[in-house]
Amino acid sequence: MEDSTESSPALKAFTLLETIAAMDHAPTLAELTETANLPKPTLHRWLTMLEGAELVRRLPDGRRYELAARATALAFAILSNNPGSTQRHQILQRVARDLGESCNLTVLQGSEVMYLDRVEAAAPLRVAFQKGSRVPAHCSASGKIFLAMMPGAKRARLLGGLSLERHTANTLTEREALDAELGRVRRQGYAFDDEEYLSGLFCIAVPILDRTGRDCLAALALQAPVVRLSRENAAERLPALRSAAEALATTLT
């Protein structure tokens, strides 16, 4: 990133936000100085401005920076309203119709999973979440996908600041048990929520990957009452979910 007089202040700030968002960990000022190719005083000035605008925040150690809630809310609004949103909704409609259950498209916002879009099933016994709903990452299928696929250091920082709140008898509230579960998710490429957030509700989620196949952009989840979806039959839905995830990836990259 160049500190040229031809760049407007708004463009410089946006470029710095892009730089922070693209890094796989919360960077220090020194790391940003090297990556952005800016003098430290200049970069510090821009970071202070972004902090004041509540777009960037410093971690408790005072050395590292990450995007703040206002920046992630902006990203959510852009994803919800860009030209690909209609195509994404049509893909969700198709997979919900084919599988006969409700489908969610989710993104990670802080320690919570946010519903970017949702299509309800026509079947009875539905659970009515809405676009914009949030659920905790540690006890949702999509949340486990995001946690399992993020870099280890970032996952450790995020989980280190979380209280693993119990929502049902099945919620994983011990860090060791959650780490073991996330290891399984990484190996198998999908995650379950087996009545861990709401009693009587089962969910299976798969990642939506970028062009490299390494970074998780979003997650696609199928959700139904346990009388219709369970560990015994959820894997049967995987081929359709993975195919839809690949289609959704083209609308997000």
Contacts in CASP RR format, 6 or more apart in sequence:
PFRMAT RR
TARGET T0000
AUTHOR 0000-0000-0000
METHOD contacts of the structure
MODEL  1
MEDSTESSPALKAFTLLETIAAMDHAPTLAELTETANLPKPTLHRWLTML
EGAELVRRLPDGRRYELAARATALAFAILSNNPGSTQRHQILQRVARDLG
ESCNLTVLQGSEVMYLDRVEAAAPLRVAFQKGSRVPAHCSASGKIFLAMM
PGAKRARLLGGLSLERHTANTLTEREALDAELGRVRRQGYAFDDEEYLSG
LFCIAVPILDRTGRDCLAALALQAPVVRLSRENAAERLPALRSAAEALAT
TLT
1 12 0 8 1.000
1 15 0 8 1.000
1 16 0 8 1.000
1 19 0 8 1.000
1 36 0 8 1.000
1 37 0 8 1.000
1 38 0 8 1.000
2 37 0 8 1.000
3 12 0 8 1.000
3 38 0 8 1.000
3 39 0 8 1.000
3 42 0 8 1.000
7 15 0 8 1.000
12 46 0 8 1.000
13 46 0 8 1.000
13 49 0 8 1.000
13 50 0 8 1.000
13 53 0 8 1.000
13 55 0 8 1.000
15 36 0 8 1.000
16 32 0 8 1.000
16 36 0 8 1.000
16 43 0 8 1.000
16 46 0 8 1.000
16 47 0 8 1.000
16 50 0 8 1.000
17 50 0 8 1.000
17 55 0 8 1.000
17 56 0 8 1.000
17 67 0 8 1.000
17 71 0 8 1.000
19 32 0 8 1.000
19 35 0 8 1.000
19 36 0 8 1.000
20 27 0 8 1.000
20 32 0 8 1.000
20 56 0 8 1.000
20 65 0 8 1.000
20 66 0 8 1.000
20 67 0 8 1.000
21 67 0 8 1.000
21 71 0 8 1.000
21 75 0 8 1.000
23 31 0 8 1.000
23 35 0 8 1.000
24 150 0 8 1.000
24 151 0 8 1.000
24 154 0 8 1.000
25 64 0 8 1.000
25 151 0 8 1.000
25 153 0 8 1.000
25 154 0 8 1.000
26 59 0 8 1.000
26 64 0 8 1.000
26 65 0 8 1.000
26 66 0 8 1.000
26 154 0 8 1.000
26 157 0 8 1.000
27 35 0 8 1.000
27 64 0 8 1.000
27 65 0 8 1.000
28 63 0 8 1.000
28 64 0 8 1.000
28 65 0 8 1.000
29 40 0 8 1.000
29 43 0 8 1.000
29 44 0 8 1.000
29 47 0 8 1.000
29 63 0 8 1.000
29 65 0 8 1.000
30 40 0 8 1.000
32 38 0 8 1.000
32 43 0 8 1.000
32 47 0 8 1.000
32 65 0 8 1.000
33 39 0 8 1.000
33 40 0 8 1.000
33 43 0 8 1.000
36 43 0 8 1.000
38 46 0 8 1.000
47 56 0 8 1.000
47 65 0 8 1.000
50 56 0 8 1.000
51 57 0 8 1.000
51 58 0 8 1.000
51 68 0 8 1.000
53 70 0 8 1.000
54 68 0 8 1.000
54 69 0 8 1.000
54 70 0 8 1.000
55 67 0 8 1.000
55 68 0 8 1.000
55 70 0 8 1.000
55 71 0 8 1.000
55 74 0 8 1.000
56 65 0 8 1.000
56 66 0 8 1.000
56 67 0 8 1.000
56 68 0 8 1.000
56 71 0 8 1.000
57 65 0 8 1.000
57 66 0 8 1.000
57 67 0 8 1.000
57 68 0 8 1.000
58 64 0 8 1.000
58 65 0 8 1.000
59 65 0 8 1.000
59 66 0 8 1.000
59 157 0 8 1.000
69 109 0 8 1.000
69 110 0 8 1.000
72 109 0 8 1.000
72 110 0 8 1.000
73 109 0 8 1.000
75 107 0 8 1.000
76 107 0 8 1.000
76 109 0 8 1.000
76 114 0 8 1.000
76 116 0 8 1.000
76 132 0 8 1.000
79 85 0 8 1.000
79 107 0 8 1.000
79 116 0 8 1.000
79 252 0 8 1.000
80 116 0 8 1.000
80 117 0 8 1.000
80 131 0 8 1.000
84 251 0 8 1.000
85 117 0 8 1.000
85 251 0 8 1.000
87 251 0 8 1.000
88 105 0 8 1.000
88 116 0 8 1.000
88 117 0 8 1.000
88 248 0 8 1.000
88 251 0 8 1.000
88 252 0 8 1.000
89 117 0 8 1.000
89 119 0 8 1.000
91 244 0 8 1.000
91 247 0 8 1.000
91 248 0 8 1.000
91 251 0 8 1.000
92 103 0 8 1.000
92 105 0 8 1.000
92 117 0 8 1.000
92 118 0 8 1.000
92 119 0 8 1.000
92 220 0 8 1.000
92 244 0 8 1.000
93 119 0 8 1.000
94 244 0 8 1.000
95 103 0 8 1.000
95 220 0 8 1.000
95 222 0 8 1.000
95 240 0 8 1.000
95 241 0 8 1.000
95 244 0 8 1.000
96 102 0 8 1.000
96 103 0 8 1.000
96 119 0 8 1.000
96 120 0 8 1.000
96 121 0 8 1.000
98 240 0 8 1.000
99 222 0 8 1.000
99 237 0 8 1.000
99 240 0 8 1.000
99 241 0 8 1.000
100 121 0 8 1.000
100 122 0 8 1.000
100 123 0 8 1.000
101 121 0 8 1.000
101 123 0 8 1.000
101 222 0 8 1.000
101 223 0 8 1.000
101 224 0 8 1.000
101 228 0 8 1.000
101 229 0 8 1.000
102 118 0 8 1.000
102 119 0 8 1.000
102 120 0 8 1.000
102 121 0 8 1.000
102 126 0 8 1.000
102 127 0 8 1.000
102 129 0 8 1.000
102 222 0 8 1.000
102 223 0 8 1.000
102 224 0 8 1.000
103 118 0 8 1.000
103 119 0 8 1.000
103 220 0 8 1.000
103 221 0 8 1.000
103 222 0 8 1.000
103 223 0 8 1.000
103 244 0 8 1.000
104 115 0 8 1.000
104 117 0 8 1.000
104 118 0 8 1.000
104 129 0 8 1.000
104 142 0 8 1.000
104 220 0 8 1.000
104 221 0 8 1.000
104 223 0 8 1.000
105 115 0 8 1.000
105 116 0 8 1.000
105 117 0 8 1.000
105 118 0 8 1.000
105 208 0 8 1.000
105 218 0 8 1.000
105 219 0 8 1.000
105 220 0 8 1.000
105 248 0 8 1.000
106 113 0 8 1.000
106 114 0 8 1.000
106 115 0 8 1.000
106 116 0 8 1.000
106 142 0 8 1.000
106 143 0 8 1.000
106 205 0 8 1.000
106 218 0 8 1.000
106 219 0 8 1.000
106 220 0 8 1.000
106 221 0 8 1.000
107 113 0 8 1.000
107 114 0 8 1.000
107 116 0 8 1.000
107 217 0 8 1.000
107 218 0 8 1.000
107 219 0 8 1.000
108 114 0 8 1.000
108 137 0 8 1.000
108 143 0 8 1.000
108 146 0 8 1.000
109 134 0 8 1.000
110 137 0 8 1.000
110 158 0 8 1.000
111 136 0 8 1.000
111 137 0 8 1.000
111 138 0 8 1.000
111 158 0 8 1.000
111 161 0 8 1.000
111 162 0 8 1.000
112 134 0 8 1.000
112 135 0 8 1.000
112 136 0 8 1.000
112 137 0 8 1.000
113 134 0 8 1.000
113 135 0 8 1.000
113 136 0 8 1.000
113 137 0 8 1.000
113 140 0 8 1.000
113 142 0 8 1.000
113 143 0 8 1.000
113 146 0 8 1.000
113 219 0 8 1.000
114 132 0 8 1.000
114 133 0 8 1.000
114 134 0 8 1.000
115 129 0 8 1.000
115 130 0 8 1.000
115 131 0 8 1.000
115 132 0 8 1.000
115 133 0 8 1.000
115 134 0 8 1.000
116 131 0 8 1.000
116 132 0 8 1.000
116 218 0 8 1.000
117 131 0 8 1.000
118 129 0 8 1.000
118 130 0 8 1.000
118 131 0 8 1.000
118 133 0 8 1.000
120 126 0 8 1.000
120 128 0 8 1.000
121 224 0 8 1.000
123 224 0 8 1.000
123 228 0 8 1.000
125 225 0 8 1.000
125 227 0 8 1.000
125 228 0 8 1.000
127 198 0 8 1.000
127 201 0 8 1.000
127 223 0 8 1.000
127 225 0 8 1.000
129 135 0 8 1.000
129 223 0 8 1.000
135 142 0 8 1.000
135 143 0 8 1.000
135 197 0 8 1.000
136 165 0 8 1.000
136 167 0 8 1.000
136 197 0 8 1.000
137 143 0 8 1.000
137 144 0 8 1.000
137 146 0 8 1.000
137 147 0 8 1.000
137 158 0 8 1.000
137 162 0 8 1.000
138 144 0 8 1.000
138 147 0 8 1.000
138 159 0 8 1.000
138 162 0 8 1.000
138 164 0 8 1.000
138 171 0 8 1.000
138 172 0 8 1.000
138 178 0 8 1.000
139 165 0 8 1.000
139 167 0 8 1.000
139 168 0 8 1.000
139 171 0 8 1.000
139 172 0 8 1.000
139 193 0 8 1.000
139 196 0 8 1.000
139 197 0 8 1.000
140 193 0 8 1.000
140 196 0 8 1.000
140 197 0 8 1.000
140 203 0 8 1.000
140 205 0 8 1.000
140 221 0 8 1.000
141 191 0 8 1.000
141 192 0 8 1.000
141 193 0 8 1.000
141 203 0 8 1.000
141 204 0 8 1.000
141 205 0 8 1.000
141 219 0 8 1.000
141 221 0 8 1.000
142 191 0 8 1.000
142 203 0 8 1.000
142 205 0 8 1.000
142 219 0 8 1.000
142 221 0 8 1.000
143 191 0 8 1.000
143 205 0 8 1.000
143 219 0 8 1.000
144 181 0 8 1.000
144 182 0 8 1.000
144 185 0 8 1.000
144 191 0 8 1.000
144 192 0 8 1.000
144 193 0 8 1.000
144 205 0 8 1.000
145 185 0 8 1.000
145 189 0 8 1.000
145 190 0 8 1.000
145 191 0 8 1.000
145 205 0 8 1.000
145 206 0 8 1.000
145 207 0 8 1.000
145 216 0 8 1.000
145 219 0 8 1.000
146 216 0 8 1.000
146 219 0 8 1.000
147 155 0 8 1.000
147 158 0 8 1.000
147 159 0 8 1.000
147 182 0 8 1.000
147 185 0 8 1.000
148 155 0 8 1.000
148 182 0 8 1.000
148 183 0 8 1.000
148 185 0 8 1.000
148 186 0 8 1.000
148 189 0 8 1.000
148 191 0 8 1.000
149 186 0 8 1.000
149 207 0 8 1.000
149 215 0 8 1.000
149 216 0 8 1.000
150 158 0 8 1.000
150 216 0 8 1.000
155 182 0 8 1.000
159 175 0 8 1.000
159 178 0 8 1.000
164 171 0 8 1.000
164 172 0 8 1.000
164 173 0 8 1.000
164 174 0 8 1.000
164 175 0 8 1.000
164 178 0 8 1.000
165 171 0 8 1.000
165 173 0 8 1.000
166 173 0 8 1.000
167 196 0 8 1.000
167 197 0 8 1.000
167 198 0 8 1.000
168 195 0 8 1.000
168 196 0 8 1.000
168 197 0 8 1.000
168 198 0 8 1.000
168 199 0 8 1.000
169 195 0 8 1.000
169 199 0 8 1.000
170 194 0 8 1.000
170 195 0 8 1.000
170 196 0 8 1.000
171 196 0 8 1.000
171 197 0 8 1.000
172 178 0 8 1.000
172 181 0 8 1.000
172 196 0 8 1.000
185 191 0 8 1.000
189 206 0 8 1.000
189 207 0 8 1.000
190 204 0 8 1.000
190 205 0 8 1.000
190 206 0 8 1.000
190 238 0 8 1.000
190 241 0 8 1.000
191 204 0 8 1.000
191 205 0 8 1.000
192 202 0 8 1.000
192 203 0 8 1.000
192 204 0 8 1.000
192 231 0 8 1.000
192 234 0 8 1.000
193 201 0 8 1.000
193 202 0 8 1.000
193 203 0 8 1.000
193 204 0 8 1.000
193 205 0 8 1.000
194 202 0 8 1.000
194 230 0 8 1.000
194 231 0 8 1.000
195 201 0 8 1.000
195 202 0 8 1.000
195 226 0 8 1.000
200 225 0 8 1.000
200 226 0 8 1.000
201 223 0 8 1.000
201 224 0 8 1.000
201 225 0 8 1.000
201 226 0 8 1.000
202 223 0 8 1.000
202 224 0 8 1.000
202 225 0 8 1.000
202 226 0 8 1.000
202 229 0 8 1.000
202 230 0 8 1.000
202 231 0 8 1.000
202 234 0 8 1.000
203 221 0 8 1.000
203 222 0 8 1.000
203 223 0 8 1.000
203 224 0 8 1.000
203 229 0 8 1.000
204 221 0 8 1.000
204 222 0 8 1.000
204 229 0 8 1.000
204 234 0 8 1.000
204 235 0 8 1.000
204 237 0 8 1.000
204 238 0 8 1.000
204 241 0 8 1.000
205 219 0 8 1.000
205 220 0 8 1.000
205 221 0 8 1.000
205 222 0 8 1.000
206 219 0 8 1.000
206 220 0 8 1.000
206 221 0 8 1.000
206 238 0 8 1.000
206 241 0 8 1.000
206 242 0 8 1.000
206 245 0 8 1.000
207 216 0 8 1.000
207 218 0 8 1.000
207 219 0 8 1.000
207 245 0 8 1.000
208 216 0 8 1.000
208 217 0 8 1.000
208 218 0 8 1.000
208 219 0 8 1.000
208 220 0 8 1.000
208 245 0 8 1.000
208 248 0 8 1.000
208 249 0 8 1.000
208 252 0 8 1.000
209 215 0 8 1.000
209 216 0 8 1.000
209 217 0 8 1.000
209 245 0 8 1.000
209 249 0 8 1.000
210 216 0 8 1.000
210 217 0 8 1.000
210 249 0 8 1.000
210 252 0 8 1.000
210 253 0 8 1.000
211 249 0 8 1.000
211 253 0 8 1.000
217 249 0 8 1.000
217 252 0 8 1.000
217 253 0 8 1.000
218 248 0 8 1.000
218 252 0 8 1.000
220 241 0 8 1.000
220 244 0 8 1.000
220 245 0 8 1.000
220 248 0 8 1.000
222 229 0 8 1.000
222 234 0 8 1.000
222 237 0 8 1.000
222 241 0 8 1.000
223 229 0 8 1.000
229 237 0 8 1.000
END
